[in-house]
Amino acid sequence: MLLRIYNFFKGYIKIEVSGFSVERFVNLATYNGIYLWDIKRSNNGAIIKVSIKGFKLLKKYAKKTGCKIKILNKCGLPFKIYRYKKRKIFAGGLIFFVISLYLLSSFIWLIKIDGNERINSEDLLRFCEKQNLKIGTFKPTINSKLLEKQLLNNFSDISWINIKITGTRAIIQLKETIPKQKIIDRNTPCNIVASKDGLILNVTTSSGTPMVKQKDVVKKGDILVSGEVTIENNNLESSEPTTEYVHAKAQVDAKTYYQINFEIPYKYTQKKYTGKTKKIYEIECFNKKLKFFSGIKYANYDKITQVKQLNITNDYPLPIKIFINNYKEFVPIEKKRSIEQAKDLADKIVTARIIREFDLDTDIYDKQYKFTNTTDSLKVETLISTVERIDKQVELE
């Protein structure tokens, strides 16, 4: 990439060399220090790129080898300046454009954060803004190492961070700490309580005194296994039982119930697209939007927006975004679903909610539906039965 830019500014000539000794011509030129690149075979010989200075030295080697040189194209900034030297306004505009690109590439125009899940990106960006890392910051004023230390000191959930400036992008890469879990020491006495309401199916106790049995109904917070253990005293002198407090351990499986209630209307609207579309372009420059076209005459439409950020290369995004708004016209068609179709849709909705909201460790035992038919809709009452662990350790006071 850098070599390509260098050759553009220095200027180069694309030539075609023909004759019986093209290979000897190339070897002679290369041996005598003339840089040739992008050498490709052609029907007549070879197509070669050479610098302006190198081209002037090729004539004697062409004469020596009996080859002919044909200029195909003159490329680069020197030839463009020569071509447009009489068009002063254009030349001035070109120089202004090059200088503007150079100046714009000296600022940060995109900040990207990678690796955060628990930490809010907005909080990170607000903190970085206070420390002089924001959109439009002059790159030489950014102290990446100092900012990394400040982020580590102010965000306890960050275990590792690296700030990398590439082109006009600032990339903040981080790793979060492992979430702290409340662990009760094995020597600390504790009870096992119910984490939710349920019907006890199984109690497997390792230590502690079981307080519930199979088929008992419990509520959230009820003690399932007590950490208080009564020990019978067989000593003849004292027959009074003694009490010890232990770290209760148990697995308690229970049947739990969840209700999902909603309505499905019989009448609904379906979109029928007409095929008519319209594009409206907007340009955002330094956070200010300019709209080129307006006036959507469609009564009903869907809007799909594509955003393209202008850049010189991937590492050099510019503060200019193009918004392409696609408007697709549709005609709303009123339709009516049958009771059976509404029931099928209800089952799909419930299944989707189970997948989205229930833990993977939860076993779905049963789904029971109660449908109530009204004039306009189908009322759905769903009772979901599950089998899951409800034991939770709570430290004894």
N, C-alpha and C positions, 0 to 999 in steps of 0.2 A: 504493500500500500504506500509506504513512504517513498520507495523507489519510483513508483508511478507518478507521485506528486512531484518528486525532484525532476524527473524527465519532462513533465509538463511545463514546469517553470523554466527549465533550461532550453527546451525546444528540441525536436528531433524530426528526422525525415524517414519516411517509409519508401523503400526503393525495391525494384525488381532487377536482379542480376541474371543475365542470360549468356549463354556461350557454352563451349566445350569443357572449360576448366573452372566451373563455379566453385567446386570444393577447394581447389588450389587457391582461388581468389580469397575465399573465407579464411583459409589457414594462414595466408600471407598477411592479411589485414589483422587477424587476431595476434599473430606472432609479433607484429610491430606495434602492439599496444592500442589498437583501435577497438573500442568496445562495440560489439554487435549483439543484438538480442532479438527475441521472438523470430528466430529463423525458421521459415516454413517452406516446404517444397511447392513449386508451382509448375504449370505446364511448360513454361519456357526456361525455368531454372529454379530460383529461390527468391522469396520475399523476405526482406531484412529491414530491421529498424536500426538507425544509426544517429548519433548526435550530429549537430550542425558542424562542429569542429572536425569530427571524424569523417564526415562526408567529403570535406574539402581535400582530405588526404587519400581518398580512395581512387582518385583518377589514375595515378601512376600504377597502382596494382591492377586496375582494370586493363590498362594498356599492356602491362607485362604479361597478363594471362589471356589476353584477347577476348575479354568479356565486355558486355555492354551494360550500362547502368541506366535504368529508367526511373524517374521520380514518380511515385504513385500519389504521395500525399505529403504535405508539410504540416506538422502538428506542433502544438504547444503554444505557450503564451507569447513568445517573441513574434511569431507569425501572425497571431491574432492582433497584437498591438500594431504591427506594420499594416495589416489589412484595414484596421479601423482608425488609423492615425488621423485621417481627415475628418472623421466623425467624432468631434471632440466631446459632444454631449454623451454619446454612447460610451466612449472610452472613459469619461469621468464617472459615468454610472457604473461601469464594470469595476473600476478601481474602488468606488464607494462600496459596492457589493462585497468585494473581497475583504476590504477592511472591516466591514460590518460583521461578516462571518467570523473573522479572526477575533473581534471584540466579544461577540456573543459566545464564542467557545471558551472565553475566560471566566464564565460564570456558571453556577449550578442551576440547571433547569429541570432536573428530575431527581427526586429522592425516593429510593426503593428500600423497603424493609423486608427482610427474609428471616424466617425462623420463629416468629412470635405467634403464640396461640392464646395464652392467658393475658399477656400484656396488650393493652389497647394501642393500636398504631397511632391514633390521634394524640394520646398522651405522650408517646415518644416524640412525635413531630413537634408538639408544643414545647417540650423540654429542649429539643435541638434548636428550635427557633430562638429561644432565650439565650442559647449559647452560640448564636451566630451561624447556625447551619440551617438555611432556609432557601426557598426558591429565589434566585437572583443574587445569591451571595458570591462575592468575588473570591475565586478559588484560593489564591495565595493567603487569604486571611483565615483560612480554616486550619485549626490545629487538631488533627484527627486523634492523636494519642491522648491529648488532654481531654477531649470530648468523650473518648472511650472510658477513661477513669471516672469522669463525672457521671456517666450513665450507670456504671457499675455501682457507684456509691449511692445513687438516688433510686435505683430500681433493684430491690432485693431479689426479685425473681430472675434476674439475668445472671447466668454463671459464666458466659463467655461472649465477647463482642468484638467485632472488627469493622472499621469504617474504611471503605475503599472508594477513592475518587478516580473514576475512569472517564475521561472526556468531560462532558458536562453532566455526568451522572454521579450521584453519591449513593453508594450501596451500603446499607447498614445490615450486616449479618450477625445474628445472635443465636445463642442457645439458652433455653430457660432451665431453671433449676427444677429438680424433681419435686412435685408438690409434697409438702409435709403432711404426713398422716398421723392422726392421734393414736399412738400405740401405748397401751397400758402394760406396764411391766408385769412379768409373771409373778413377781413377789407381792404385787399390789392386790388386795382383795377387791373383787368386783362381782356384780350381778350380771345375769343375762336377761335383757328385757326385750319386749316385742318392738320391732321397728315399724310395724303396721298392724292393722286389724286382720284377723284370720281364724281359720279352723285348723287346730293342730292335727297333723298327720303323723308326725314322728318326732321323738325326742331322744337324741343320743348324747348322753352326758359323760364327760371325762372326769370332771371334778365339780363339786357343788351339790346342792340339794334340789332335785326337780320339784317345781311347784305346780306343773301342769302335766296332763296326760293326753293321750290320743283322744280326739273328738271334742276336746275342750275348745270353747270359743274365747278368744282373747282380744283385747283392745291394745292399741298402740301405747307403749309405756308400761304395760303389765309385766311383772317379774315372772320369767319363765324358769330360770334356774337361779337359786339363791346362793350367794357366796357364804352364807352362814350355815355352818355344819354342826349338828349336835352329836356329841360322842358320849355313848353310855359308859359310865364309870363302873368297872367290875371290882373295884377295891372294896373290901369288906368294911373298912372304917368309914368310907363315905360313898354313898350310893347316888349322890347327886350327879346328873349328867353335866358335862362341860361343853362350852361353845367355842368353836374356832372359826376364823374368817379366812376364806381361801379365794384364790383366783379362779372363778368359775369358768369352765370351758364346756361348750356344748354345740351341737348342730340341731337346729329346730326347723323342720320343714312344715309349712302350713299351706292350706288352700286359701287364697285371697281372692277378692272380688273387686271388679272395677265396672263402673257404669259409663257408657257413652251414649248420649242422647242428642238427636238432631232431627231436622225435617228435610224432606226432599220434595220440592214443588213439582207438580205434574207438568206445568207449562214452563218452557225454557226457550231461550233464543239461540239459534245457530247462525254462524256467520257464513255467508256465501260470497266469495271473492269474485269481483267483476273482471279482474285482470287489469284494471286501470291503476297505474302507479304514478307517483310524482316525487322527484327528488328536490330537496331544498338544502343548499349548502350554507354553512356558517363557518366563519374563521374566528378563532380565539387567539388573540395576540396580547401577551402580557395580562392575561385574565380578563380581557375585554372582548366581547363577542360582536361580530359584524355579520348581519344576515343579508344575503344577496337577493334572494327571491322570497316572496311571501304570497299568501292568498290561497289557502287550501279550500276548494269549493266542495269537497266531498262531505256529505252529511255524516257518514260513518266511515271510520278508517282506523287502521292499526299503524302505529308509528314505530319504526325500527331505526335506531341510530347507530352508525359506525363512527368511531373516532380514530383518526390517523394523526400521529404527531410527526411533524417534519423533523428530519435529522440529516446530518451530513453522512455519518455512519452510525452503526448501532450504539457506539459509545458517545456520540455527539448529538443528542436530541436538542432541538431548538424550542424556544418558548412560543411556538406557533402550532396550533392544533386545527385540523379540518374536521368539521362535523358533517357527516352525510346523513341527512334525515330522509328515510324512505317511507312514503305514505302509501298504504295499500287500501283501496276502497273495497268495502263489502256491503252487502245488503242483508239486514237482519231478517231472519225467517222464523216466525213463531211456530214452535212444535210442541207436541204433547206426548209424554211418555206414559206407557201403561203401568199398572200396578206391579206386574212382573219385572218390567224394566227398572222401576224404582227400587224394587227389592234387590235386584242384581247390583245396582249402583251402590246401595247401602252396604252390601257385603264388601264391595271393593273399597269403600271409604273406611270401613272398620279395619279391614286388613292392612291398609296403608298406614293407619294410625298406630296399629300394633307394631308394625315394622319400625316406625319412626320413634315411638315413645317408650317401648318396653325394652328392658335389658335383654341381652342375649342369653343370660343365665336363667331367665324366667321361662318356665314351661307353660304353654297355653293348654289348659285342661279342657275347656269347653267354651262355646259361644252360644248364647241364647238370645233370640230376637223376639221382640214384641212389637208388632206393627199395628198402628191405628190409622184407619183410612178416614181422611176428612175430605171436604169438598175440593180444596185446592192443593193439598199436599198429603204426603205419607209420613206420619210421625214414627220415628224409629227409636226404640229403647233397647239398648244392648247391655247384657250382663256377661262380662268376660270372667271366667274362672281360671285362675293360674295356680301353679304349685311353685313355691319359692322359699328360700331361707329368710326367716324373719328375726334371727337371733342377733343381738347387738350387745356388746360389752359396755357396762357403765360402772365407773369406779364407785366403790362404797364410801360413803361419807363417814 
